[in-house]
């Protein structure tokens, strides 16, 4: 069964924190001030991807 999860293009992330503020599960953090990191609680709702000003967050299907 496939599950959805957010994935960040880390080398293109500007670490603005918009996704952190938007995540309803509070599972996103900014890693060492460099890029957004998606935690294990992500359910792939897509809210972070929809607000990312750099458009570097994708929602992908992953195997559960």
Secondary structure, DSSP 8 states (H G I E B T S, - for coil): -EEEEEEE-GGG-----HHHHH-TT--EEEETTTEEEE-TT-----HHHHH-TT--EEEEEEE-
